[in-house]
Amino acid sequence: MDLLILGASARAAAYSARRAQLRPRAIDLFADADLTALCPARQIAPEDYPHRLADLALESPPGPWLYTGALENQPDLIDRIATNRPLWGNDGTVLRAVRDPFAWSAALRQAGLPCPSVRSSATGLPRDGSWLVKPIASAGGMRIHRLVAETMQPDWPCFYQERIDGLTLSALFIGRPDETLFAGVTGQLLGYPKADYAYVGSVGPWPITPVEASRIRALGDVLARSFGLRGLFGVDFILADGHPWPVEINPRYTASVEVLELALGDSLLSAHRAVFDPTALAIRSTPTPRPRRTVGKLILFAPAECHFPRTSRCRPADNDVFTIPTLGDRPQPGIRFEPGEPIVTLFEHADQVETCLARLKRRQARWEQRLTTKS
C-alpha cells in the first residue's frame, strides 16, 4: 500500500513506513539524498510551504497519508487534504483543541495531574527566568526563551509557561479507541546558539522506574480521552521528583519514533496504521530478533559556510530497514550551507544512554572540525 507523507522533513517517517511494509511517497522541504534513494520524493519550495501541499498531494497516487512536524499548526490545511484521501492522523478539530495550551493544561489539572501554570499575559509575572515565553504555533522549540527583565513583547502570538527544572524527556503514545498504548520515553537534546530550547536530537529508550512509567501512562491516557487523540502522539515533559510535567503536546508522528523503532526492533508505524486500518496485520519486530540497545540521533549544524562532502551510499539493504544508519537526512550534492543551518543527522548506538551520548558528541566535534577545515 502507498502512504503519502507530508511535512517539513519526511525522511524519518518514510523509513518508518518501510519498516511497516508500506510504500512511502514524500513531499517535503528538502528531498534529501537518502529520502530520494528510498522512495519517490518531491521537494516543495520554501515560499510554497505549506499552502501548496494540498495541490501537490492531489498529484500523488491515491492512498492514505500522514503528516509530520510542524503541520499540526495548520488544521485547516489538514482538513483540506483529508477531503481527498484517508488521513492516518488527527484531524483539524482535534488539532485545534489539543494545540491550545490552556485547554490541555486545564484537562490535566482537572484530572489531578501535575502541569506547569500558563498565562496569556506577562503582566504580574516575575522577570527572573522562572517563566518561559512560548509561541502558540510552536515548532521544534524555536522562539522559546526565558522571561527576563529585558524581554520585549513578541510580535507573534505567544503564551507564558512556568519553567520546571528537571530532565527534558518525551513520551510516545498510540491512541486507540479502547486504550492508549505507551510506546516508550526518549531523552531530548536541546539548544544551539541563539536558540536555547530548540530540538537538536533524541536518545532512547530512556530508563525510567515502574512508578514513573505508571505516571507517564496516566498522562497519555488523560490526553487521549480528553481530546480524542488517535494514532501516534508525543508529549514533551520535564521529569522532576519522579513526576512528569508536560510542556508540549505533539499530536502526530514525532522525531522519537525512529529512535524507538531502531532501538527496540518494533514497527510503531504498523501499530499506528492499525488504528486507522483495522484490517492491517501488525509488523511487530525485525525479521531477526536483536538485543535491546540505546539509539541516539543529533542534528549537525554548519559551524561555518561549507559544503557537505560526498559520502557512501544512502540506502540500506531492502530487507534490513532496521539497520541503524550512521547518517540521516543527507543533503543532495552541491548544496552550500550558511553558519548555523542544519546539515545532516548523526546516529549512534550503545548499551547505555551515557555511552551513546558521548559517542554522538565526539562525532559532532569531528564533523565540525572537518567542515570548518574544508570550508
C-alpha positions in Angstrom: 0.0 0.0 0.0 1.2 3.5 -0.8 1.5 6.0 2.0 1.9 9.7 1.3 4.0 11.6 3.9 3.9 15.4 4.1 5.8 17.8 6.3 8.9 19.9 6.7 11.0 16.7 6.8 9.7 13.3 5.7 12.8 11.1 5.8 12.3 9.6 9.2 8.6 8.8 8.6 9.4 7.3 5.2 11.8 4.9 6.7 9.2 4.0 9.4 6.7 3.3 6.6 9.2 0.9 5.0 9.6 -0.8 8.4 5.8 -1.2 8.4 6.0 -2.8 4.9 4.4 0.2 3.2 5.4 2.0 0.1 6.2 5.6 1.1 6.0 8.7 -1.1 7.0 12.1 0.2 6.7 15.8 -0.2 8.9 17.9 2.0 11.3 20.9 2.0 14.5 19.0 1.4 14.1 15.8 -0.7 17.3 14.7 0.9 19.5 12.1 -0.8 18.6 9.2 1.5 14.9 10.0 1.1 15.0 10.1 -2.7 17.1 6.8 -2.6 14.3 5.2 -0.6 11.2 6.3 -2.3 9.6 8.8 -4.7 10.1 12.2 -3.1 9.2 15.7 -4.3 10.7 18.9 -2.9 8.4 21.9 -2.2 9.9 25.4 -2.4 10.1 27.3 0.9 7.9 30.1 -0.4 5.2 27.5 -1.3 5.3 25.7 2.1 2.9 24.7 3.4 0.0 26.2 1.4 0.8 24.3 -1.8 0.9 20.9 -0.2 -2.8 20.4 -0.8 -2.3 20.9 -4.6 0.8 18.7 -4.7 -1.0 15.9 -2.8 -3.7 15.8 -5.5 -1.0 14.9 -8.0 0.1 11.9 -6.0 -1.3 8.4 -6.5 -4.4 7.7 -4.3 -4.0 6.2 -0.9 -3.7 7.2 2.8 -1.5 10.0 4.1 0.1 11.3 7.3 1.8 14.5 8.3 4.9 15.2 10.3 6.0 18.4 12.1 5.1 21.2 12.1 1.9 20.7 10.1 -0.1 20.3 13.3 -0.2 24.1 13.3 -2.2 24.0 10.0 -5.5 22.4 11.0 -7.4 24.0 8.0 -4.8 22.6 5.6 -5.0 19.2 7.2 -8.8 19.1 6.8 -8.5 20.2 3.2 -6.1 17.5 2.2 -8.2 14.9 4.2 -11.2 15.6 2.0 -9.4 13.9 -0.9 -7.5 11.0 0.8 -7.8 9.0 4.0 -5.9 10.7 6.9 -3.8 8.4 9.2 -3.6 11.0 11.9 -5.6 13.6 13.9 -7.9 15.9 12.0 -8.3 19.7 12.3 -10.9 19.5 15.1 -8.6 17.5 17.3 -5.6 19.7 16.5 -7.4 23.0 17.3 -8.3 21.7 20.7 -5.2 19.9 21.8 -2.8 22.5 20.5 -4.4 25.0 22.8 -2.0 25.1 25.9 -4.8 26.4 28.1 -7.1 23.6 27.1 -4.7 20.7 27.7 -3.4 22.3 30.9 -6.9 22.6 32.2 -7.7 19.0 31.3 -4.7 17.7 33.2 -5.3 19.8 36.2 -8.9 18.6 36.3 -7.6 15.1 36.3 -5.3 15.9 39.3 -2.1 15.6 37.3 0.9 18.0 37.7 1.1 20.7 35.0 3.0 23.9 34.7 1.0 27.1 35.1 0.2 29.0 31.9 -0.7 32.7 31.4 -1.8 34.7 28.4 0.0 37.8 29.5 3.3 38.6 31.2 1.6 41.2 33.4 2.5 40.5 37.1 4.9 37.6 36.2 8.4 37.7 37.7 11.0 38.5 35.1 13.7 36.3 36.7 13.7 33.4 34.2 11.2 31.3 36.1 8.7 31.7 33.2 9.1 30.9 29.5 7.8 32.8 26.5 6.4 30.3 24.0 4.8 30.6 20.6 1.2 29.4 20.3 2.2 27.8 16.9 5.4 26.1 18.2 7.8 24.1 16.1 10.9 22.3 17.3 11.3 24.5 20.3 12.1 27.6 18.2 11.5 31.1 19.6 11.2 29.8 23.2 13.1 31.9 25.7 13.0 32.8 29.3 11.1 35.8 30.6 13.6 38.2 32.0 13.8 42.0 32.6 14.9 42.9 29.1 12.3 40.6 27.3 10.2 42.6 24.9 6.6 41.7 23.9 6.9 39.3 20.9 5.3 40.3 17.6 3.8 36.8 17.2 1.0 35.1 19.2 2.5 33.7 22.4 1.8 32.5 25.9 3.7 32.2 29.1 4.5 28.9 30.8 6.0 28.2 34.2 9.5 26.8 33.9 10.1 23.5 35.6 13.6 22.2 36.4 14.4 18.6 35.7 15.2 16.1 32.9 13.8 17.0 29.5 12.2 13.9 28.1 9.5 12.9 25.6 6.9 10.2 25.8 5.4 8.4 22.8 1.9 7.0 22.8 -0.5 5.4 20.4 -4.1 6.4 20.9 -6.7 3.7 20.2 -10.5 3.7 20.7 -10.3 1.2 23.5 -6.9 2.1 25.2 -3.8 4.2 24.9 -0.6 2.3 24.3 2.6 3.6 25.9 5.5 3.1 23.5 8.4 4.5 25.5 10.4 7.5 26.5 13.4 9.3 24.9 15.7 12.0 26.2 15.6 15.3 24.3 18.7 17.1 23.3 18.0 20.8 23.2 19.8 24.0 22.2 22.2 25.6 19.8 23.5 29.2 19.5 20.7 31.7 19.8 18.1 29.0 20.3 18.4 27.6 23.8 15.3 25.4 23.6 15.5 24.2 20.0 15.2 20.5 19.4 18.5 19.0 18.2 18.2 15.3 18.9 16.9 12.3 20.8 18.3 9.3 22.7 16.3 6.3 23.9 14.8 4.3 25.2 15.4 6.4 28.3 15.5 4.4 31.6 12.5 5.1 33.9 11.2 3.4 37.1 7.9 1.5 37.2 6.4 4.3 39.2 7.5 6.9 36.7 6.1 4.7 33.9 2.8 4.5 35.6 2.5 8.3 35.9 3.5 8.8 32.3 0.9 6.3 31.2 -1.7 8.2 33.2 -0.7 11.4 31.4 -1.2 9.9 28.0 -4.5 8.3 29.0 -6.0 11.6 30.1 -4.8 13.5 27.0 -6.1 10.8 24.6 -9.5 10.6 26.3 -9.9 14.4 26.7 -9.1 15.3 23.1 -9.8 12.1 21.1 -6.2 11.6 20.1 -5.7 8.8 17.6 -2.5 7.0 16.5 1.0 8.2 17.3 1.3 11.3 19.5 4.1 12.6 21.7 4.2 14.5 25.0 7.3 16.5 25.8 7.7 16.7 29.6 10.1 17.6 32.4 10.7 14.8 34.9 11.0 16.3 38.3 10.9 14.3 41.6 9.6 11.3 39.7 6.6 13.2 38.2 6.2 14.1 34.5 5.3 17.8 34.0 4.1 18.2 30.4 5.3 21.2 28.4 4.2 20.4 24.8 1.7 18.1 23.0 2.7 16.8 19.6 -0.4 15.1 18.1 1.5 13.4 15.2 4.4 11.2 14.2 7.3 12.6 16.2 11.1 12.7 15.9 11.4 10.0 18.6 9.5 7.3 16.7 12.5 6.2 14.6 14.8 6.2 17.7 12.5 3.8 19.5 11.9 1.7 16.4 15.6 1.2 15.8 16.3 0.6 19.4 13.5 -1.9 20.1 13.2 -3.5 16.7 9.5 -2.8 16.5 7.4 -1.1 13.8 5.5 1.6 15.7 4.1 2.9 12.5 2.5 -0.5 12.0 0.6 -0.1 15.3 -0.3 3.5 14.1 -1.7 2.1 10.9 -3.8 -0.4 12.7 -5.7 2.4 14.4 -6.9 3.7 11.0 -6.9 0.4 9.1 -8.1 -2.3 11.5 -7.7 -5.0 8.8 -3.9 -4.4 8.6 -1.6 -7.1 10.1 0.8 -5.8 12.7 4.5 -5.8 11.9 5.9 -6.2 15.4 9.6 -6.8 15.0 12.6 -7.2 12.8 12.9 -10.4 10.8 15.8 -11.4 13.0 15.4 -10.6 16.7 18.1 -8.3 18.0 19.2 -7.3 21.6 17.8 -4.1 23.0 20.1 -1.1 22.5 20.2 2.6 23.1 20.0 4.7 19.9 20.6 8.4 19.6 20.5 11.0 16.9 21.8 14.5 16.8 21.4 17.2 14.2 24.7 18.6 12.9 24.6 22.4 12.3 27.1 24.2 10.0 30.0 25.6 12.0 30.9 27.8 9.1 29.9 28.3 5.5 30.5 24.9 4.0 29.6 22.1 1.6 28.7 18.7 2.8 31.2 16.1 1.4 30.1 13.2 -0.7 29.6 10.1 1.5 28.8 6.4 0.9 25.5 5.0 -0.4 22.4 6.2 1.3 20.1 3.2 1.1 20.2 0.2 3.5 19.5 -3.3 2.2 15.9 -3.7 1.2 15.3 -6.4 3.8 17.0 -4.6 6.7 15.5 -1.1 7.2 16.0 -1.7 10.9 19.8 -1.1 10.4 20.9 1.9 12.4 22.4 4.4 9.8 25.5 6.4 10.5 23.9 9.5 8.9 20.4 10.6 8.1 18.9 13.5 6.2 21.9 13.5 3.8 21.8 16.6 1.7 21.9 16.4 -2.1 25.3 17.1 -3.7 26.3 20.7 -4.2 24.3 22.4 -1.5 26.1 25.1 0.3 25.3 25.8 4.0 25.4 29.0 5.9 26.7 29.0 9.5 24.0 27.7 11.9 22.0 25.9 9.2 21.1 22.2 9.8 23.2 19.9 7.6 22.7 16.2 8.5 21.6 14.0 11.3 24.2 11.8 13.1 23.2 8.4 14.5 24.9 6.3 17.2 24.1 3.3 19.4 25.4 1.8 22.5 24.5 -0.3 25.5 23.9 2.7 27.8 22.5 6.2 27.4 25.6 7.9 28.7 27.9 6.0 26.2 25.6 6.8 23.3 25.5 10.5 24.2 29.3 10.6 24.5 29.7 9.0 21.1 27.3 11.5 19.5 29.2 14.4 21.0 32.6 13.0 19.8 31.2 12.6 16.2 29.7 16.0 16.3 33.1 17.5 17.2 34.9 15.6 14.5 32.4 16.6 11.9 32.5 20.3 12.9 36.3 20.2 12.7 36.2 18.5 9.3 33.6 21.0 7.9 35.5 24.0 9.3 38.8 22.8 7.7 37.2 22.2 4.3 35.1 25.4 4.2 
